[in-house]
Amino acid sequence: MTTRSFAVIGAGPSGLAVMRALQKARVEATGYEASHEVGGLWDITNPRSTMYASAHLISSRTTTEFAEFPMDSDVDYPGHRVLKRYFDDYADAFGLRERFRFGTRVDRLEPDGEGWILRATARGADGTETSVEERYDGVILANGTLAEPNVPTFPGDFDGEILHTSAYKDPAQLAGRRVLIIGAGNSGCDIAVDAVHHAASIEMSVRRGYYFVPRYLFGRPSDTLNQGRPLPARIKQAIDSRVLRAFTGDPVRFGFPKPDYRIYEAHPIVNTLVLNHLGQGDLRIRADVDRFDGPGVRFRDGSRGDYDLILLATGYTLDYPFVDREHLNWTGSSPRLFLNVFPPSFNGLYMMGMIEASGIGWQGRYEQAELIAAYLAAQEAEPARARRFRERVSRQSWPDLTGGYRYLGLARMSYYVNKDAYRRAVRLEKEGIAAPVSGAS
């Protein structure tokens, strides 16, 4: 068991994964969670949760769950209530809950020699707040990537209500209203499907084209197909594009722009119900927004529409407000870290869960957690191995995590990886840490 001290920030899926990996590696850590429970965004009662009532997984259960803890459900795409229960059961099964301080918001991390001072605010059951200050040898940031809304600005003024989709909880918010959704990511399309049953009208303003993947292909969850040896990027793109055209047709005929990129170079939309509703005339696609115009919106194609509510389905930005960006090697839209985990300075901060990848699931994130745990354990038990890992990171070219895909140069894609390339690179590094040091007795 290590004598050095570590903190984990966040008790969502990533925080639970890293706490479990540390537990197995006999690395002691204290967790901090601002909310009252485990689950992160999947706990809809969490004040910072961006979950909505109709939310379900967009990846299937068997490709998403932790390998050592199968989900107690036979539903292919479970909803948020099932997932909250899953994380409760996971935490209880391994005794993870008692490792966290709940109701404790981390306010600040500051370097202190070779360690970190963590300052937090603990909120009691009676609402009283108490300041907390602790020193740790290392801190693992696992507070998620989908909590801070990306709220763009537009010229002009709008007389109605503007909400980011993070504030959307229930379709009753849309009842009888003329709704414009700006953006068409997975959440935007889910909400559009909700809206057709409640709103007076529903339209979507889109800037670029999308690829729509059905949840089922050939009677099976689509992401369970081709789970063997990964195909080269260009071959998979060619095959899957043909399959999608056969199953879903061309989204351009429903009003979407033609994509200016190949499939999988941005996250696909796992929702074909929106195409059904477009075909039925239940909703309409609009061009990109030019400006707000009083009771309405003018679009770049010269058209205009009047609305009561604008929903911004414009995604999220990475948010680590408690630590200065220089400590995380921020470069552009995100920190530049080895395997999206280790700052090149090896300053005692570690990032957990800052990866997005089609199909990587929580198991892929758990493997990331295992790498962190292996390194932290080696620091104390096998310092030569830990040192060799740091030297290898500093002197070698970092691995290509794209898998041959040319991802769009968007802020939300700056920490996107290919699941197969990423898991392979993590596995190799974990094996490298475990390998004997040349000349060691």
Secondary structure, 3 states (H helix, E strand, C coil): CCCCCEEEECCCHHHHHHHHHHHHCCCCCEEEECCCCCCHHHCCCCCCCCCCCCCECCCCHHHHCCCCCCCCCCCCCCEHHHHHHHHHHHHHHCCCHHHEEECEEEEEEEEECCEEEEEEEEECCCCCEEEEEEEECEEEECCCCCCEECCCCCCCCECCEEEEHHHCCCHHHHCCCEEEEECCCHHHHHHHHHHCCCCCEEEEECCCCCCECCCEECCEEHHHCCCCCCCCHHHHHHHHHHHHHHHHCCHHHHCCCCCCCCCCCCCCECCCHHHHHHHHCCCEEECCEEEEEECEEEECCCCEEECCEEEECCCEECCCCCCCHHHHCEECCEECCECCCECCCCCCEEECCCCECCCCHHHHHHHHHHHHHHHHHHHHHCHHHHHHHHHHHHHCCCCCCCCCCCCCCCHHHCCECCHHHHHHHHHHHHHHHHCCCCCCC
